[in-house]
Amino acid sequence: MEILKRDEAIPASYPAVPSGLSVAAAALDGDMIWQRIEAYTAHRFTDRQVIWTVEGPGEWWPDLTPATITAAEIWRDDAWTADTLKAGPLGGYVLDGTGPYRITANVGGGAVPAAINEAFRRLAEYMAEEVERQGAGQYSVTIGQITETFTRNPGWQARGMQLSGAGDLLRPYRRA
């Protein structure tokens, strides 16, 4: 069983930005934060269409959740032909042949859990942090006998999910 391709549409909107953000964090683009969270997790909270192209045989289940299958097709005689998926013993769908199969679903919905809202807040606050020396990974200032030294990993923005603590909160949501 192998997923050859997954086309996930961009949702019409993302969940609302959680309350309690600082002014700087609230000024960030909320969609950008939600996109980072969605890239890190398998759970979706706003509706969008997803199309998987899968090769069988075997049992397959969507790698995003919640998902409602709306269509299934198999490639036969140089064309996509409608197919009916059977329920599998492990909660997925049985693909009898090698396919490939094209499976369409509506994915997303439900209330955003408190842990995900907190992960949003942590990531937003981390990304909104003011940088004293733009582009500098390290600097040092000495005035008399007082020295201030600052060192920051050059990839601090790219590693924001981990360094902010948001990734720890999102761990239970990484799998469907």
Sequence and secondary structure as in RCSB ss.txt:
>XXXX:A:sequence
MEILKRDEAIPASYPAVPSGLSVAAAALDGDMIWQRIEAYTAHRFTDRQVIWTVEGPGEWWPDLTPATITAAEIW
RDDAWTADTLKAGPLGGYVLDGTGPYRITANVGGGAVPAAINEAFRRLAEYMAEEVERQGAGQYSVTIGQITETF
TRNPGWQARGMQLSGAGDLLRPYRRA
>XXXX:A:secstr
 EEEEEEE   S      S   HHHHTS HHHHHHHHHHH SB SS EEEEEEEE SEEE  SSBSEEEEEEEEE
ETTEEEE   EE TTSSEEE S   EEEEEEE  S   HHHHHHHHHHHHHHH   SSTT SEEEEEETTEEEEE
E  TTTTTTHHHHTSHHHHHGGGS  
